[in-house]
Amino acid sequence: MAQPSIHAVFQAIENRTLPVQQSQELVKFAQHDGFFHLAALKHSRANALKAWFADKGLTRVILGANINGFGCQIPGCTVEYLEKGFFEEPNEAIRAEKRAFLESAIVIVNNNDVGQAKAEYADFYTQCDKTIFIAWDWDNHHWLDLSTFLAAHSDVYAPGHHENLYLLTRYNWATVGPVYCGTVQWSRQFLTDSIAKIVTAKRSNAPLGKHIPYAPFTYRNRVVSTLSQHYPSIGFSDRNFHVRTPEERLEEWYSHKVHWIAPVLNDVAIRIFDALSTGGIPVVPASMQFLPPIKDISREHIVFSTPDDIMNPKPLIERAVAMFDAGGADGIVARHRYALDHHHGDQRMADVMRFVRERFAS
């Protein structure tokens, strides 16, 4: 039986004109005068912040609770952390103390620090007019209700992905990046100190790929379910991963040679860099092969999967395992060093701080 033509399949896609309609509506939406007034107000706030920090320096950084696990090091800065639920404080006297604590600081929050407390965070942002707020948004590829809020309620907006940038820059012209997600579950020092374990660990040939299921992303869920029929080490996990110790999490990662990455909506997933930093080889969809920053990863350290590989993954996994074995200890160390030098949380914070200094330094 002859296969249908590519054009015939294209023509058969349901509601094929929807992207055109969405684009037209988005362009129309973005012309609203409210965006001009928002930009003017944010520009006025930025100028006031620049004047306030002129004689104080940009040296005090406070990270949100959701990105406090990587021992952040920023040269020339002290780094402090917010406790979980910082913005949800109901007591006004304590809230006043917290506002005073944030004064003259650069506060970098992740979207998950704000997602369940938007109104409370907005109150802090409004009243803390001597604080620079930066939002590092990991979910701007799909959580647009929160992303548009964060872009509007931040002095610097750092999206984690390249989707929806036109829309989001309408809410905040001071947008940097994308600042792609990086390894933030281990500090550079911890990973460096663990190199002997990473190099000498006995590793399974079966790929690791435990992913949290998300109901809206049915294609991704089908990919994981299909692969799990071939490899039980690929499948769905619960949310207890982050309550385990850093040592326990690291051991799970370095116990495998290969890591299957099943992104949400083709996003540049953290797991890519966690795999590299622990010496493994990530398997990433070929649709991402030429996207930044994946295009810059040495092809000796990454493998790309096609739809055929999802149905029959064994040949690809055997090829990835052979690549790992051929690289030996030198390959493990090379992947580890590359990830630490280019895709660790410290490097991502350096990217953000370069923009902050350019915008707010006198």
Beta strands, then each sheet from edge to edge (+ up, - down):
strand 1: 60-63
strand 2: 78-81
strand 3: 106-110
strand 4: 132-137
strand 5: 156-159
strand 6: 209-211
strand 7: 234-236
strand 8: 258-260
strand 9: 281-285
strand 10: 303-305
sheet 1: 2+ 1+ 3+ 4+ 5+
sheet 2: 6+ 7+
sheet 3: 8+ 9+ 10+
end
